[in-house]
């Protein structure tokens, strides 16, 4: 059980974007992540599945240091996230450094978390203008391009409460892309959506999958089949499977994977 | 039967005649200026105390909690006496008159404004904290995930949204503040109440004079309630919030809260 499945063979020249080494995380007495070791390479699209409470969202949130880790190392683009080492121990980085590291990592949330007091375009340019100090006209021009890309060019002046759930999530994706991240994290991006809106968000994500490294916590198996080159199954804080989607569906190695898949594939 | 002195009443109520009296003229200005300045500093202190109370570090949390505990738990009158006479008699600070060029601010007014601001800050702290805590933590997370620091996220994302929750009780606080300035009479700060007390000491017409005075406060609080309604409406409009109860209803029920 402790031996990890061998990762999908990938061209060696591809750069490693995310590297996790023996990451452990506890919430009080609950051991949510157990010795997580993972490499995600450039342009990988990794779908993470697993029962609720298995630690898949926590893993995602550790990658941009929204959650602290207890031990182990997480690197993004070769830089350790959230900590530096002193005498072999982890010391948390300054807030400023952590913020700069997060700026390189886009995140999309289950509940969208758009800023309700800002328009669609306002949401998108907020961080480029205030964090990156991009001039407003340039940020607006970039923002309009991103809105067009997610199919919402006509909604630039709408507030989040004037948009449907699917539209809000597409704005949230554009907002994350506005920081030109090298990695995108999606935390159950379609779970809070009405069924008829899931497709429009997945379509945007499929487009995106061609050009950016993504880690997606989602049970949308259609998306996994169509867009992902890797799928991880996490249960009780461990990565039990790491393979290509078709392989997982055809030959799940673990009994727990089989029983989980039978539940979500109906 | 008591003979109501309409002439005195009218003399001290009707602004063109009442404002001939420098006590009333200055008192009116002092009441307004002290209220505004004390409220502004009270909000700032409240914001600092609220952030202190929510800090992940123990020291700012303790300082903020002690501050709120003390200033909400003791009478303003005691705080006024302590600040003005207490600091004066020990020569910790004598509150010398402050010359701002166009006007000189007496020590009593400085001490009174300071005491009101510090007292107000303790109440505002709870209001600001409740406002901040009413905002979905996902907002802070989203802001952080975009590379914003805590301070920037607070300023650009959380506080503008919390303002919608903070402004209605803040308006009530200011309404109270204008009335509470009357307590400054205890340190002889020349505000409105002081003015009418001085006039009453000379004329001894308390019934007429204090009815007249009550209209001054009523005027101030009523004008403010209209301004407040405007502010709240403009906050609501931008964020697509439905309108609160009508102005008349709010005045009559005396309930400016939503």
Contacts between the chains, C-beta under 8 A, distances in Angstrom:
chain1	res1	chain2	res2	distance
A	64	B	145	5.9
A	66	B	141	5.9
A	66	B	144	6.7
A	66	B	145	6.6
A	95	B	149	5.5
A	95	B	150	6.4
A	96	B	149	6.5
A	99	B	144	7.2
A	99	B	147	5.1
A	99	B	148	6.5
A	99	B	149	4.9
A	100	B	147	6.5
A	102	B	144	6.2
A	102	B	145	5.8
A	102	B	146	7.3
A	102	B	147	5.0
A	103	B	146	6.8
A	103	B	147	2.7
A	104	B	147	7.9
A	105	B	145	7.4
A	106	B	145	7.6
A	107	B	142	7.7
A	107	B	145	4.0
A	109	B	138	6.3
A	109	B	141	7.2
A	109	B	142	6.4
A	109	B	145	7.9
A	111	B	136	7.8
A	111	B	138	5.6
A	113	B	136	7.4
A	113	B	138	4.1
A	113	B	139	6.2
A	113	B	141	6.6
A	113	B	142	3.7
A	114	B	142	7.6
A	115	B	139	6.7
A	115	B	142	7.3
A	115	B	143	7.7
A	115	B	157	5.6
A	115	B	161	7.8
A	116	B	161	6.7
A	116	B	239	6.6
A	117	B	160	5.2
A	117	B	161	5.4
A	117	B	238	7.1
A	117	B	239	5.8
A	126	B	146	7.2
A	126	B	156	6.7
A	126	B	157	7.7
A	127	B	143	7.9
A	127	B	146	3.7
A	127	B	147	5.9
A	127	B	148	6.5
A	130	B	148	7.0
A	130	B	152	6.1
A	130	B	156	6.0
A	131	B	146	6.6
A	131	B	147	4.4
A	131	B	148	5.9
A	131	B	152	7.3
A	132	B	147	7.8
A	159	B	239	7.4
A	159	B	240	6.3
A	161	B	240	5.4
A	162	B	240	7.4
A	172	B	142	7.9
A	175	B	146	7.2
A	176	B	145	7.6
A	176	B	146	7.3
A	179	B	146	6.1
A	179	B	147	6.4
